[in-house]
Amino acid sequence: MTLLSDLVFWWPRPDPVVGRAATADCDDLAAIHAASFHRGWGAEDLAAMLTEASVIAHVVRRRAAAPAAGFILSRIAGDEAEILTVATAPRLRGRGYAGRLIAAHLPDLMRAGVRKLFLEVEAENAPALKLYARAGFEPIGRRKGYYRTAQGAADALTMRRMLPAI
Ligand SMILES: CC(C)(COP(=O)(O)OP(=O)(O)OC[C@H]1O[C@@H](n2cnc3c(N)ncnc32)[C@H](O)[C@@H]1OP(=O)(O)O)[C@@H](O)C(=O)NCCC(=O)NCCS
């Protein structure tokens, strides 16, 4: 007889679903943020950001109507924008969710007129560096000892990706 664990292993996972973030997601987003960063953003802070006209945010779910598994949030100023955060729930990392978030997020930024997209990342953050390199970001600056870490301090890399006009 097939063990349930075998069945779960072989059963194909449904494709994740990416869509715009809503204020109803904020408790889940706050939990993901708190699990991902030293200083987590509260649900109220996130809800306030989502009401800003200059903010665009997407969530990824394991399937439609499931809680958020990860999210990305950017703020636009003219033809520039900054990715303020991207995070995946710890137990769901390494499944391509952040890659899918970026793939959905960039076209919406382009449609909003963004031509230059920036972000800042800790220079030792290997998964994030891979994610951004694959998404076409290039390092354009380094701030020595910008982040405080358990080991002391870590440099921040500023990265940029130019976006085509559409
Ligand atoms: C960075 C982060 C968002 C990536 O999320 P994710 O859903 O696991 O990302 P993906 O599965 O799409 O993988 C992205 C890339 O990271 C790589 N990666 C995933 N986990 C990794 C690990 N532990 N070590 C090294 N690389 C890793 C993947 O292989 C992939 O690269 P590839 O496309 O070249 O194979 C996630 O690790 C996270 O939430 N970290 C904490 C918050 C954070 O640091 N955010 C970025 C701040 S700027």
The ligand as a Tripos MOL2 file, in Angstrom:
@<TRIPOS>MOLECULE
LIG
   48    50     1     0     0
SMALL
NO_CHARGES

@<TRIPOS>ATOM
      1 C1         15.9400   36.3520   -0.7080 C.3       1 LIG1
      2 C2         14.6170   35.5760   -0.6620 C.3       1 LIG1
      3 C3         13.4770   36.5850   -0.8350 C.3       1 LIG1
      4 C4         14.5710   34.5580   -1.8090 C.3       1 LIG1
      5 O1         13.2720   33.9660   -1.7800 O.3       1 LIG1
      6 P1         12.9950   32.5340   -2.4530 P.3       1 LIG1
      7 O2         11.5310   32.4380   -2.6520 O.co2     1 LIG1
      8 O3         13.6590   31.4690   -1.6900 O.co2     1 LIG1
      9 O4         13.7390   32.7530   -3.8430 O.3       1 LIG1
     10 P2         13.7650   31.7760   -5.0920 P.3       1 LIG1
     11 O5         13.3270   30.3980   -4.7020 O.co2     1 LIG1
     12 O6         13.0430   32.4790   -6.2010 O.co2     1 LIG1
     13 O7         15.3260   31.6960   -5.3800 O.3       1 LIG1
     14 C5         16.0560   32.8250   -5.7620 C.3       1 LIG1
     15 C6         17.4920   32.4300   -5.9680 C.3       1 LIG1
     16 O8         18.1150   32.2260   -4.6850 O.3       1 LIG1
     17 C7         18.7420   30.9430   -4.6670 C.3       1 LIG1
     18 N1         18.6730   30.4650   -3.2920 N.ar      1 LIG1
     19 C8         17.5660   30.1160   -2.6100 C.ar      1 LIG1
     20 N2         17.9260   29.7600   -1.3590 N.ar      1 LIG1
     21 C9         19.2760   29.8850   -1.2970 C.ar      1 LIG1
     22 C10        20.2460   29.6770   -0.2760 C.ar      1 LIG1
     23 N3         19.8710   29.2850    0.9680 N.pl3     1 LIG1
     24 N4         21.5490   29.9320   -0.5420 N.ar      1 LIG1
     25 C11        21.9370   30.3600   -1.7740 C.ar      1 LIG1
     26 N5         21.0600   30.5750   -2.7840 N.ar      1 LIG1
     27 C12        19.7530   30.3390   -2.5410 C.ar      1 LIG1
     28 C13        17.9360   30.1120   -5.6140 C.3       1 LIG1
     29 O9         18.7090   29.0070   -6.0820 O.3       1 LIG1
     30 C14        17.6460   31.1040   -6.7060 C.3       1 LIG1
     31 O10        18.7500   31.2680   -7.5700 O.3       1 LIG1
     32 P3         18.7330   30.5890   -9.0200 P.3       1 LIG1
     33 O11        17.5010   31.1420   -9.6830 O.co2     1 LIG1
     34 O12        19.9910   31.0760   -9.6250 O.co2     1 LIG1
     35 O13        18.6400   29.1340   -8.7770 O.co2     1 LIG1
     36 C15        14.4590   34.7810    0.6700 C.3       1 LIG1
     37 O14        15.6380   34.0560    0.8990 O.3       1 LIG1
     38 C16        14.1510   35.6500    1.8620 C.2       1 LIG1
     39 O15        12.9840   35.9580    2.1400 O.2       1 LIG1
     40 N6         15.1930   36.0390    2.6220 N.am      1 LIG1
     41 C17        15.0060   36.9010    3.7930 C.3       1 LIG1
     42 C18        14.6350   38.2930    3.3850 C.3       1 LIG1
     43 C19        15.6850   38.8970    2.4710 C.2       1 LIG1
     44 O16        16.8860   38.7580    2.6920 O.2       1 LIG1
     45 N7         15.1980   39.6140    1.4470 N.am      1 LIG1
     46 C20        16.0630   40.3290    0.5140 C.3       1 LIG1
     47 C21        16.4800   41.5970    1.1660 C.3       1 LIG1
     48 S1         17.1640   42.7250    0.0440 S.3       1 LIG1
@<TRIPOS>BOND
     1     1     2 1
     2     2     3 1
     3     2     4 1
     4     2    36 1
     5     4     5 1
     6     5     6 1
     7     6     7 2
     8     6     8 1
     9     6     9 1
    10     9    10 1
    11    10    11 2
    12    10    12 1
    13    10    13 1
    14    13    14 1
    15    14    15 1
    16    15    16 1
    17    15    30 1
    18    16    17 1
    19    17    18 1
    20    17    28 1
    21    18    19 ar
    22    18    27 ar
    23    19    20 ar
    24    20    21 ar
    25    21    22 ar
    26    21    27 ar
    27    22    23 1
    28    22    24 ar
    29    24    25 ar
    30    25    26 ar
    31    26    27 ar
    32    28    29 1
    33    28    30 1
    34    30    31 1
    35    31    32 1
    36    32    33 2
    37    32    34 1
    38    32    35 1
    39    36    37 1
    40    36    38 1
    41    38    39 2
    42    38    40 1
    43    40    41 1
    44    41    42 1
    45    42    43 1
    46    43    44 2
    47    43    45 1
    48    45    46 1
    49    46    47 1
    50    47    48 1
@<TRIPOS>SUBSTRUCTURE
     1 LIG1         1 GROUP 0 **** ****
